[in-house]
């Protein structure tokens, strides 16, 4: 059963936190108010919110965040990639910043919680620290990443992985990444300045809705994220022979689509045959020439495999490839696997940060479970140069990227409190 939020509790972080800090909680009503206020940016007459990256609504929301951060007394800048970075000074200038945040851009016709919970929780944590006159030794950075939904653009730039080719990718607003960066206050001519090297941050933490149904199903409060899965994409091309559907006997056909159908079933069966949490998906298929009275001569299908281990991804891929080649031979067609550039390496979260998140959850009387993230996040790229941690809170019904996504105010506050106390604990333990 879920544990209720408690206002007063005792946390034994090796005795380094003051009594004031151990009793600290965020204002959950204020957190929810900000979620709703953010949702107003891009609100349509039909009740849906359109706030895709680079849109007018996105820019208005970003300006509101910047104004809010400045109102907290933070130093705010927009780097060359469009990342919003608000800095709260620490008492020890020699220490590197502890950063936390997420994104506020949305998929078309998305919901109010994906990315927004972590971003608004970051604002709430700073305000909570301010009103309780709590100073940290480390500087604190609130980072709001741009265009997460369109290619984790801001975090990729911070990691030095945003190449020139990506700048030409156009999103649903009609703006390319390059145009969008300029539109939101960045500068593509100085993009290298957005890169941050190893040791630049002491740690980065991201609070996010789970975007799945595991926490809700298990009636758990907190997910301690072990890592963010890697993913690999392929185009799988079956080549047979296009011929007249009425005059070609069934036993004389070289039907590329029939082979592809058997391949799709094989992907599901083979992926399930391995122990673990790996997933394999065929989400796109194109048959040519695409006429009802012509046997398909060519079919291009997709393949996506995700897991926390690159080795597991490779094992699943090789098993699928072998079976598919057998299917192709039996079907008298050829098959080719073409790797695509859309590849992300698995990113494990820092074990010491995991333990602090776990300790914070325990101290707050919250149930938790270690789990992988099946979706990509900004933390994935930040892990290339800094230790990262991620906290999940439940998504009602496991729904995300939808106007129906929902996380309760109690769950949001639980996550924000775990984030807050993890930050305070790390502040005392990290160099």
N, C-alpha and C positions, 0 to 999 in steps of 0.2 A: 504494500500500500504506500502511496506517496506520503512523504512527511510534510507537514505544514511549514511554511516560512516562519522563522522565529526571529524576533527582533533583538533578543539578547542571548548570547551564547558564549562559550569559551573556546578559544582556539590555541592549541599548544604548538606554535611554530617555533619550537626550541626556545621559547621564552623571549623572543626578540621583539614581539609586537607589544605596544602599549595597550592598556585596558581600553582606551578610547578606540583604538584601531580594531581590537577584537570584537567590539560591540557594533561595528559599523555596518550599516546596510544602505542600499540605494533606496530612493523614493520610487516605488513601483508605479504609483499613479502618474508621477511626472514622466516616467519612462514611457508609459502607454500614451500619454498626451502627445509626446514628441513623435511617436510612431504615427499617430493620427494626423498630426500637423504636417509631417513629411508627406503623408499620403495625399494631401491637398494639392501638391505640385504635380500637375498633369491630370488632375481629376476631370473626367468627361461627364457630360450630361447623363449618360447611361449608367454612371456610377463606377465605371472602370477607370483605372489610372494608366496613362501612357507616359512613361518616363524612360524611354530608351536613351542610351548614352548619346550625347551631343545635341539632343533636342532642346528646345527652349525651356521645357519643364525641367530637364536635367540641369541646365545652367542656373535656373532660378533656385532649385533645391541646393545646388552647390553654394550659391551665394548666401543662402540662409544658413548653411552649416558654417561657412567662413565667418559670418557675422556672429553666430552663437559662440564659436571658439574664441573670437576676439573679445566677446563679452565676458568670457571667463578669465580674461587677462593673459591669454596665451599669445605667443608669437606665431603668426600664421603665414605660410607661404604656399604658392603653387609651383611645383617644380616643373622642369622642362617637359615632362610627360603628362602633366595635368594632375598629378597626385596632390591632394590637399594635405598639408602637414602642419598640425598645430603642436607647438612645443610648450610644455610647462617646466620651468626651471627646477632643478634639483638642488639639494644643499651641497653636493659634492661635484664640482665642475669636471673632475677627472674621470667620472664614471660615464659610460656610454648609455644612451637612452634605452628605456624599455618602451616598446611601441605596441599599440593595439588599435584595432579598428576593422573596417570591412568596406563595403561598397553600398551606394544608394541607387545606382542605375538598375534598370529592370528589363526583363525580356518584354516583348510586345504583349500587352494584356496580361501582365504579371500580377503578383500579389504584393502585399504590404510588408512582408516579413523577411524574405530572402535578401540577405545582406544588410537590410535596414535594422534588424534587431541588434547586430553587432555594432553597427555605426551609432545608433542612438544610445546603446548601452555605454559606448565609449564616452559620449557627451555626458551622460548621467554620472559616470564614475568621476570625471573631472569636477563636475559641480558638487558632488558629494564630498570629495576631498577638500574643495574650496570652502564649503560652508562649515566644515568641521576643523578648518585650519590645520590640515595635515600636510606636512611637507615630506616628500620622498627624497632619499639620497640621490637616486638616479633621476635625470631628466625624464619626463614622460612625453611620448609622442602619440597623438591621435592621428592616424592615417586613414583618409578616405580615398580609396583607389577608384580611378575612373574606368569605365567601359570593362568591368569584370565580365559581364554577360557576353560581350562581343569579342572576347579573346584575352581576358585578364591582362589588359593592356598596360595599366599603370604598374602592376607588380612585376610584369615581365621586363619593363623598362628599368625598374629598380635593380633587377637581377642582371641587367645587361643583355637580355635575350629578345628584345624587340627589334627584329631585323627590318631592313628597308622594304622587303616584300610585304610585310604585315601592314605597313603604312598605307598601302593601296587597297586594303580590304574595306568594302563599303557595307555599312549596316543599313537597317531598315529606314533610317532617317534620310538616306541618300548621301550622307557624308562618309568619306573614307576616314580611316584612323588618323592619317596625317592631317586632313582638314579638321577633324574633330579635335585633335590636340591643340591646334591653333585657336579653334573656336572656344575652348574652355580655359584658355589662358596659359597653355603650354607653349613650347617653342621647338619645332622639329629640327631646327638648325643647331640646337644645343642639346639634343636628346642624350648624348653621352654623359651630360652633367647630372642626369637623373640616376645614373648607376651608383650603387652603394656597395662598397667592397666588404669582404669578410672582416668581422670585428667592428663594423660600423654601428651595429645595434647589439645591446646586451641580450635582448630577447624580443620576440614578437608573438603576441597572442591574438587569436581571432575567435570571437563568439559567433555562432551561426545556428540557424535552425537546421535540424537533421536532414530535412528534405526526403525523409523516408519514414516508415512506420514502426521501426524496431523499438524505439524508446516507448512510444505509446502502447504498443502491443505488450511489452514486458512491464508496463506501469513503472517506468524508471524516470528519474528527474534529469539526470545529466549523462551525457556521453563524453567520455575521455577519449579523444581521437588519437589512435595509434599512428596514423599516417593517412596520406591522401593517395589513392590508387593511381598507378600509371595507366596509360591507355595507348593502344596502338590501333591504327586504322589501315585497312586494305581495300582496294577494289578487286573483286574476284570476277574475272571475265571468262565466260563460257562461250566457246565458238563452235557452232554446229553448221547446219546448212538450211537456209530459208527455202521453203518449197510450198507448193500448193497443198492446202489443208484437205482438200476434197479428193485429190488424185494420188496422194502419197500414202501407201499402206502403212499401218501402224508399225509393222516390223521392219520397215525400211527408212524410218525417220532418224534424223540427227537433230533431235529437239533440245536446244540449249536451255529452254525454260524448264523442261522436265528434269534435266540434270541439276539445275539451280534449285528446284524445289526439294530434291533429295539432299542437296547441300545444306539448305536451311534447316531441315530436320536434323541433319548430322551435327550442325553447330550446337544446337540445343542439347542433344544427347551426349556429345563428347564433353562439353563444358560441365555438364552435371556429373560426368563420370569421375571427375577429379575431386578429392576432398579439399575443402577450403571455401572461401567466399568469392572466388573469381566469377566473372560474368562474361558471357559472349553473346553478341547481338548482331542480327542482320536487320538493319533498319531502312534499307533503301534497295530498290530493285528496278531495273529498266530493261524491258524486252524490245528487241528490234527485229523486224520493222514495226511491230506494234499493231498489226491488223488482225482482226478476228479470223480471217480466212487464210492466214499465212503461218506456217510453222516457224516459231522464232529461231532465227539463225544466230543471234548473238544476244547474250544477257550479261549485264553488268550488275553485280550485287555487292553490297558492302559487307565488311566484317569489322567489328570492334571487339577487342578483348581488354578487360580491366582487371587489375589485381595490385596488391601492395608489393608484389615481388615480380621483378622483370623476368626472373627465371621461370616462374609459373606461367607468365604470359607467353613466353617462348615455348614451353612444353605444350600448352593448350593449342597454340598456333600450329605447331608441327603435327600434332595429332589430327587437327582439323584438315590441314593441308594433305596429309597422307590419305585420309578417308575420301576427301574430295577428288583427288587424283584417281582413286579407285572407281568412284562414281562416274567420273568423266570417261574413263576407259570403257566401262560397261555400257555407257550411253552413246559411245561412238562420237564423242565431242572432245575438244581440247579445253584446258583450263589454265589460267595464269593468275597468280597472286601478285598484285602491284601495290607495294607499300606506299602510303601517302605521308605527306609531311606533318599531318596532324598527329603528333606523338608527344606524350608527356611522360617523363620518367616518374616512377613512384617517389614520394617524398615522405619519409618517416619523421614524425614529430620527436622532439627532444625528450628523452626518458626522464630527466630530472624535472622538466616542466610538467610532464604527465603526472609525476608524483605530487607536485604541488597542487595541481588541479584536483587530484584525488583527495589530498589532505584537506583542501578547502571544502570539497563536497561533504566529506565525512563530518567536519566540524560544524557545518551548517545543518547537519541531520538529513542530508539529501542522499537518495539512492543513486547509484551510478553504475556504469558498465564501460569497459574498454571496447572500442569498436573502430573499424576503418571508416574512412569517408569514401563513398563511391562516386562522389561528384568532385570536380575540381574547384579549388578556391585560391584566393590570392596568397594564402599562407604557403601554398605549394611552391611558388616561385621565390618567396622570401626565404624559404628554407635553404636556398642555394647559397645564401651568404650569412644567415643568422639562425640561431636555435629558435624553433617555433613550437607553439602549443595551440591546440584547438579544443573548444568546448562546444558540444552540441546540446540543444534543448529540443523537446518534442515538437513534431509537426503533426497537427491533428489530421488523422486519416492518411498520413504519409504523403499529403498533397503539396506540391511545390510547382513553381512556374505557372501559376494559375491564380485567378482572382479569388479562388476558394481556399488558398493556403491560409492557415491560421495557427498561431501559437498564443496560448493564454498569457495574460499579464503576470500570473503567478510563475509560470515557466520562464518567461522573459526575465523576471526579477531574480529567480533562482540562478539563472545563467550569469546575469550581471553581477550578482553577489559573489559567485564562484570566481569570476574574472577579477573582480575587485580585490578579493583576498589572496588570489594567486599573485597578482601584481605586487601587493604589499609584502608578501612572503619573499618573492624573488628579489625585491628591492633590498632586503636585508641579507640575502644569501649570495647574490651575484657580485662579482667584482665591478 
